[in-house]
Amino acid sequence: MAVTPSNMLPLGTPAPSFRLPDTTGKMVDIEDFQDAPALVVIFMCNHCPFVKHIRLGLADMAKDFQKQGVAVVGINSNDVANHPDDSVDNMAREVRLAGYTFPYLFDESQEVAKTYRAACTPDFYLFDKERKLAYRGQMDDSRPSNGIPVTGSDLRAAVDAVLQGQAASGNQKPSIGCNIKWRAGNEPDYFKR
């Protein structure tokens, strides 16, 4: 299993726009969340062991955020021709199994992942009310084999700060996970193997 870290997009970066289909084919636009006090964008997939490791904690954390009015969206940008476990049908199945209450979108062209400079799954981005990047990096210190419980502590602290009108801690650690599965010839310049 190849381990890839986040690219750590510069704080203050405006949220790149997206308009992508969810698992039912309904188009979801970033503007759909314009009234939310914060927006969490997660690049994720179905088959990655790092995502599987946090999936139930992620589902619970997203529900907590949504109760506070925070918008949460998951985006799968993997090449499904070579990774059929990440197909839209399997995404819909994963929504049911994991209990995700947020839209899970498919970035077939991989262009949205490129605009976010996403590198791994999971990769987390938190934008404030003005849709400026306030946090990027890991959900917490838990990994599939380190025995640390999944709590979401890093991302939860950042969301709490943003909701209180404060800056998230400057101590932001990159997320670690599987690399996004780029289609051959579609790898972005920033992608490091």
N, C-alpha and C positions, 0 to 999 in steps of 0.2 A: 504494500500500500504506500503510494507516494504521498508525502506530507508537504503541503504547500501553505505558506502564510498569506495573510491579507496584504494588499498593496498599501494600505493606510492612506487613502485619499486625503488631501489636506483639509483640516478643519475649516469650517466657513464656506466650503464649496456648496454652491446652490444644488438642490436636488435635481438630478437629470430627469427629464420627463419620460414617461412610458405610457403606452397604450397596448395592452396585451390581453389575450383571451385567458379566462380561467378554465377550470376543468370541465365546465358545461358549455364552453364556447362563448360565454358572455364577455364582452370587452370591458376591461377595467382600465381606467385612466387615472393618472396621478391626481388630476383635478377633482376626482371623486372624493378625495380626502382633504380638500382645501380648508374645511372648517375644524379639522382635528388639531388639538394643541401640540401634537408631535406625530411624526411618522417613522415607523420602523420598517426598513426594507431588508429582507433576508434572502440572500442567494443560497439556494438549497437544492436538494434532489432527493430521490427515493432510496438509491442504492448505497450511498456513501456511509461507511461505518461511523464516521464522526457525527453525521446528521442522525443516524439511527440511535446513537448513544444519547443524544439530547432530546429526541423527539417528544417524549411525554412531558419533560420539563419545559420544552419550548411551547407545547400546546397549553400547559397551565399558565406559563408566564404571559403568553399572548392574551389569554382570557382575562388575566389580571389587568393588563395594559388596556384592553378594550373597555373594561368596566370604568376606567379613568378617562375614556374618550380618545385614547391614543389609537391611531390607525396602524394596522400591521398588515404587511403583504409579503408573501413568499414568492420568489421567482426561480424557476428552473430553466437554466440556459444550456443544459447538456445536449450533446449530439445524441438524439434518441435512435438514430439508425445504427450506431455502434454500441449504444447502451440502452436496449429496449426496456430495461427495468425502470427507466425514467420517462416512459411514454405517458401521454396524457391520460390514457385509461388507467395506468398504474398510479399516476398522480391522484386521480379521483379516488382510487382504492386507498391510497395512503392518507388522504384527508379523512376518510371514514375511520380507518384503523387508529390513527394517531389522535383523532378528535380535534383537528385543526378547525378553528372558527374564523380564520382569516382567509382572504382570497389567495389561492395558489395558482400562479400564472405561468404560462409557457412562453419563453423567449426563443422561438424557433430560429430566428435569424441570428441570435446571439449578440445583436447590436446593443440591447439594453445593458447586458453584462459589460460590454466594452465601454459604454458611456459612464458606467459606475467604476470602471477599472477593477471589476470583481475578478478574483483569482481562485477562490476556493469555496468549498461547501463544508460547513456553513460560513457565510460572510455577512456580517451585520453592519447596518448603517442606521443611525438615528439622526433625524432632522428635526429642528425646532419649529415653532409656529411659523417663522418666516421662511421655513424650508432651507435653512442653512445647516450644513453638517455639524452636529454637536458631538458625535461619538462614532467611532468605527473601530471594529476589532472583535474581540472574543465575547462570548456570552458569560463565561466564567472559566475557571482553571481546570474544570473537569475534562478528561480525555478518555477514550475507550478503555485504556489499560492502566490508568494511574490511581484508581480507587477513590478519587475525590468525588463527592456527591455533586450531582447537577443541581445548581441553585439559581443560575442566571444572575449571580450577584453583581458582576461588572455592568451588564446591560441594565439591570434593575436600578442600580445606583445612578446611572447616567439618565435614565428616564425620569427618576424622581427629581434629580437636579433640574432638568429641563422644565418639568411641570411646575417647579417652584420658581422659575424664572432665573435660575442660576446656571453657570457654566458647568458642564460635566468635568470630572477630574481630568487633568492633563495626563495622568498616568494611564494610558490606553495601550493595552497589549494586543498585538495582531491575533486575529482568529487563526486557527490551524485546522486544516482539513484536506480533503482530496481536491486536486485541481479540477477546475471546470473542464469538462470534456469537450474541447473545441473540435469542430469539424476540420478535417485535413485542409490545410491552406487558409483557414479562417482564424488562426491564432493571432491575437493582437500583439502589437510591438512590445507592449509592457510585460507580456507573459514570459515568465522564466521557468524553464523546465528544471 
